[in-house]
Amino acid sequence: MRAIRVETLAATILLTEAPEPKVRDRQTGEIARDAVSGEALMTIGVVYIEDGESSLIKVTVPEGGVADGLTLGAPVALPGLVARPWESVFNGQQRHGIAFRAAAVTPAAFPASMGATA
C-alpha cells in the first residue's frame, strides 16, 4: 500500500513513551529490522496535537534516527513522518489500522503560542 506523507508544521508533538526496540516476533523476542538497510527499528509513543485535537500514536523510527536528549513530555520533531494503512487477518478476524513511520525523532521546541502565559 502507498505511504501518505504527514505534514507536521502546524502540529505540536510530545513524547509520551521512550524509544524501545520494536519486536517482530513476541515468542522469540526477535527485533524488527528495516527491510532495506537491515537497521534495528525502535518504537516511540507521542501525542500529536493539531487544531485543538489530539491523538496518541506509536511511531516506528530506525535506531540511528533516535536523537540523544529526548525527554518524556517534551516536544519532538518527526522528520519524514508517513502514515501507511494496513490490514490483516488474525485468528480469523479482519484487523486494520494505520502504521506511522518517521526517518528520525529529535528534540524540538514548543510553538510560541503554547509557551505564552496570561
C-alpha positions in Angstrom: 0.0 0.0 0.0 1.0 3.6 -0.5 2.5 5.7 2.2 0.9 9.1 2.9 3.2 12.0 4.0 2.0 13.6 7.2 2.6 17.4 7.4 3.7 18.3 10.9 4.5 22.0 10.7 1.2 23.1 12.3 1.3 20.3 14.9 2.7 20.0 18.4 4.1 16.5 19.0 5.0 15.5 22.6 7.0 12.4 23.6 4.9 10.1 25.8 6.8 6.8 25.6 10.6 6.5 25.5 12.2 4.7 22.5 12.3 0.9 22.8 13.1 -1.9 20.3 10.3 -2.9 18.0 9.7 -6.6 18.5 8.9 -8.6 15.3 8.1 -11.9 17.0 6.9 -11.9 20.6 7.6 -15.6 21.0 11.2 -15.4 20.0 11.9 -11.8 21.0 13.3 -11.1 17.5 13.8 -7.4 16.9 12.2 -5.9 13.8 14.7 -4.6 11.2 14.4 -2.2 8.2 13.8 -4.3 5.0 16.3 -2.2 3.0 19.1 -1.2 5.4 18.8 -4.0 8.0 18.9 -1.4 10.8 17.1 -2.2 14.0 13.7 -0.4 14.4 12.5 1.4 17.5 9.0 2.5 18.6 8.1 5.6 20.4 4.8 6.9 21.7 3.7 10.5 21.0 0.7 12.7 21.4 0.0 14.5 18.1 -1.8 17.8 18.7 -3.3 19.9 15.9 -6.2 22.3 15.6 -7.3 21.6 19.2 -7.5 17.9 18.7 -5.0 15.2 19.9 -4.2 11.6 19.1 -1.9 9.1 20.9 0.1 7.3 18.2 3.0 4.9 18.1 5.8 5.7 15.6 8.5 3.4 14.2 11.9 5.0 13.8 15.3 3.5 12.7 17.6 3.1 15.7 20.1 5.5 14.1 17.4 8.2 13.9 16.8 8.3 17.6 18.5 11.5 18.8 20.1 12.0 22.2 18.4 14.3 24.7 14.8 13.1 24.4 12.7 13.8 27.4 9.3 12.4 28.2 6.6 15.1 27.9 8.9 17.4 25.8 8.2 18.4 22.2 9.8 16.4 19.5 10.1 16.6 15.7 9.4 13.6 13.4 11.0 14.4 10.0 9.8 12.3 7.2 6.6 11.2 9.0 4.4 8.9 6.9 1.2 7.0 7.5 0.6 3.7 5.9 -2.8 1.9 6.0 -2.7 -1.8 6.8 -5.0 -4.8 7.2 -4.6 -8.4 8.1 -6.5 -11.4 9.2 -5.5 -12.8 12.7 -7.3 -15.8 14.2 -10.0 -15.5 11.6 -10.7 -11.8 12.3 -10.1 -9.0 10.0 -8.0 -6.2 11.5 -6.9 -2.9 10.1 -5.2 0.4 11.1 -2.6 3.0 10.3 1.1 2.5 10.9 3.3 5.6 11.4 7.0 5.8 10.5 9.5 8.6 10.6 13.1 9.0 9.5 14.1 10.3 13.0 12.9 11.6 16.3 14.7 14.7 17.6 14.1 17.3 20.4 12.0 20.3 19.3 10.7 23.5 20.9 7.2 24.4 21.9 5.4 26.7 19.5 5.5 30.3 20.6 1.7 30.4 21.1 1.8 27.4 23.5 4.6 29.0 25.6 2.7 32.3 26.2 1.2 32.9 29.6 -1.6 35.3 30.6 
